[in-house]
C-alpha cells in the first residue's frame, strides 16, 4: 500500500501516512497507529550519539519503532529492542525492522549486562487537552499513545520528568 506522506507544521501530521519520514528514512505507519513526530528526531539523534558500538538500547513506547530503527541505522552493531503496550504499534515496529516486545512499562526490563541507552516518547498530552488535538489525530491515532494523564506527564506526586532536549546540551543532528 502506498499513501502519500503529508505533514502540517503544527503537530507533524495532517492525516495517517505511510510511509512516514523520520531522520531521512521512510517508515511504515499503519492506520490507527501513532505517527512519529519531527520532535522525536532530536531524541533519536541524541540517543544514537550516546549509543556505543556493540551497545544495548531499549526504546520504551516504541510505537512504529522510529527511534529504534534510527539507532539500528546509525549504530548497526548495537542490540536494540522496542517495547510497547499496543500490539498494532508493535507489528509496525517489526515491519520497520525493530525487534519489539509487547509489554506494560511497569514491568522491569531485565538485562544482566546493563543498558547503555533508554529512550521513550511516552504519551504527553494532558487528558483535558485531548479534545484540542486536530480532528485527524483524534480520529486516527490511539488515545493510549496520546493521553499523558491529568498533567501530561502522569507522574507521582513530587516526581520529575527530564525533557528530551535541554538548554545546556549541544544540539545533535541526524
C-alpha positions as CSV (number, residue, x, y, z in Angstrom):
1,X,0.0,0.0,0.0
2,X,1.3,3.4,-0.9
3,X,-0.1,6.5,0.8
4,X,1.3,9.9,0.2
5,X,3.2,11.5,3.1
6,X,1.9,14.9,4.2
7,X,2.6,16.7,7.4
8,X,1.5,20.0,8.8
9,X,3.8,22.3,10.7
10,X,1.7,22.4,13.9
11,X,1.5,18.7,15.0
12,X,3.6,16.9,12.5
13,X,0.7,15.0,11.0
14,X,-2.2,16.1,8.8
15,X,-3.6,12.6,8.4
16,X,-2.4,9.0,8.7
17,X,0.5,8.4,6.4
18,X,2.6,5.5,5.2
19,X,5.5,5.7,4.6
20,X,6.3,8.5,7.1
21,X,9.6,10.3,7.0
22,X,11.8,10.1,10.1
23,X,15.5,11.1,10.2
24,X,15.7,10.8,6.5
25,X,14.2,7.3,6.3
26,X,10.7,6.2,5.3
27,X,8.9,4.2,8.0
28,X,5.7,2.1,7.6
29,X,2.8,3.6,9.7
30,X,-0.5,1.8,9.6
31,X,-3.8,3.5,10.1
32,X,-4.7,3.7,13.8
33,X,-1.1,3.9,15.0
34,X,0.7,6.9,16.4
35,X,2.6,8.8,13.7
36,X,6.2,9.7,14.7
37,X,6.6,13.5,15.1
38,X,9.6,15.5,13.9
39,X,10.3,16.5,17.6
40,X,11.2,12.8,18.2
41,X,14.1,13.0,15.7
42,X,16.1,15.0,18.3
43,X,15.6,12.2,20.8
44,X,16.7,9.6,18.2
45,X,19.8,11.6,17.2
46,X,20.9,12.2,20.8
47,X,20.4,8.6,21.6
48,X,22.4,7.5,18.6
49,X,25.2,9.8,19.7
50,X,25.3,8.2,23.1
51,X,25.0,4.6,22.0
52,X,28.4,2.9,21.7
53,X,29.3,0.2,19.1
54,X,28.0,-3.1,20.3
55,X,25.9,-1.3,22.9
56,X,22.4,-2.1,24.0
57,X,19.4,0.2,23.8
58,X,15.8,-0.1,24.9
59,X,13.2,2.1,23.2
60,X,10.2,2.4,25.6
61,X,6.9,3.4,24.0
62,X,8.5,2.4,20.7
63,X,5.3,2.9,18.6
64,X,6.3,2.2,15.0
65,X,9.9,1.8,16.0
66,X,11.1,5.1,14.7
67,X,13.7,5.8,17.3
68,X,14.8,2.1,17.4
69,X,15.1,2.0,13.6
70,X,17.3,5.1,13.6
71,X,19.5,3.7,16.3
72,X,20.0,0.5,14.3
73,X,20.8,2.5,11.2
74,X,23.4,4.7,12.9
75,X,24.9,2.0,15.2
76,X,24.4,-1.2,13.3
77,X,26.4,-3.3,15.8
78,X,24.1,-2.3,18.7
79,X,21.3,-4.5,20.1
80,X,18.1,-2.5,20.0
81,X,14.7,-3.6,21.4
82,X,11.5,-1.7,21.4
83,X,8.8,-2.1,24.0
84,X,5.2,-1.0,23.5
85,X,1.9,-2.0,25.1
86,X,0.0,-1.6,21.7
87,X,0.1,-4.8,19.6
88,X,-0.6,-2.8,16.4
89,X,2.3,-0.5,17.1
90,X,4.5,-3.5,17.8
91,X,3.6,-5.0,14.5
92,X,4.5,-1.8,12.8
93,X,7.9,-1.7,14.6
94,X,8.6,-5.2,13.5
95,X,7.8,-4.2,9.9
96,X,10.3,-1.4,10.3
97,X,12.9,-3.9,11.3
98,X,12.9,-3.3,15.1
99,X,12.8,-6.3,17.5
100,X,9.9,-5.5,19.8
101,X,8.2,-6.9,22.9
102,X,4.6,-6.1,23.8
103,X,4.7,-5.2,27.4
104,X,3.5,-2.9,30.1
105,X,6.1,-0.3,31.0
106,X,5.5,-1.1,34.7
107,X,7.3,-4.4,34.1
108,X,11.0,-4.2,34.8
109,X,13.4,-4.5,31.9
110,X,15.8,-7.3,33.0
111,X,19.3,-7.2,31.5
112,X,22.2,-8.7,33.4
113,X,24.7,-6.7,31.3
114,X,23.0,-3.3,31.7
115,X,21.6,-1.0,29.1
116,X,23.6,1.9,27.5
117,X,20.7,4.0,26.3
118,X,17.0,4.1,27.1
119,X,14.6,6.3,25.0
120,X,10.9,7.0,25.4
121,X,8.4,9.1,23.5
122,X,5.7,8.5,26.1
123,X,2.1,9.9,25.9
124,X,2.4,13.6,26.8
125,X,-0.9,15.3,26.1
126,X,-2.9,16.3,29.2
127,X,-6.2,14.4,29.3
128,X,-8.1,17.7,29.4
129,X,-6.5,18.9,26.2
130,X,-7.0,15.8,24.1
131,X,-10.1,17.5,22.5
132,X,-7.8,20.3,21.3
133,X,-5.9,18.0,19.0
134,X,-6.7,18.2,15.3
135,X,-9.6,16.1,14.2
136,X,-7.5,13.7,12.2
137,X,-5.3,12.9,15.2
138,X,-8.4,12.3,17.3
139,X,-9.9,10.1,14.6
140,X,-6.9,8.0,13.5
141,X,-4.4,7.8,16.4
142,X,-5.0,5.8,19.5
143,X,-5.8,7.6,22.7
144,X,-3.4,5.3,24.5
145,X,-0.5,6.8,22.6
146,X,-1.5,10.4,23.3
147,X,-3.1,10.6,26.8
148,X,-0.5,11.6,29.4
149,X,-2.8,11.9,32.3
150,X,-4.0,15.0,34.2
151,X,-0.8,17.0,33.7
152,X,0.5,15.4,30.6
153,X,3.2,13.6,32.5
154,X,1.2,11.2,34.7
155,X,3.9,11.5,37.4
156,X,3.7,10.5,41.0
157,X,3.5,13.4,43.5
158,X,6.9,15.0,43.7
159,X,8.0,13.0,40.6
160,X,10.3,14.5,38.0
161,X,10.5,14.4,34.2
162,X,13.6,15.1,32.2
163,X,12.8,16.6,28.8
164,X,14.5,15.0,25.8
165,X,16.2,18.3,25.0
166,X,17.6,20.8,27.5
167,X,19.1,24.2,27.1
168,X,22.6,23.1,28.3
169,X,23.0,20.1,25.9
170,X,24.5,20.8,22.4
171,X,22.2,20.0,19.5
172,X,22.8,16.7,17.7
173,X,21.5,16.4,14.2
174,X,20.9,13.3,12.1
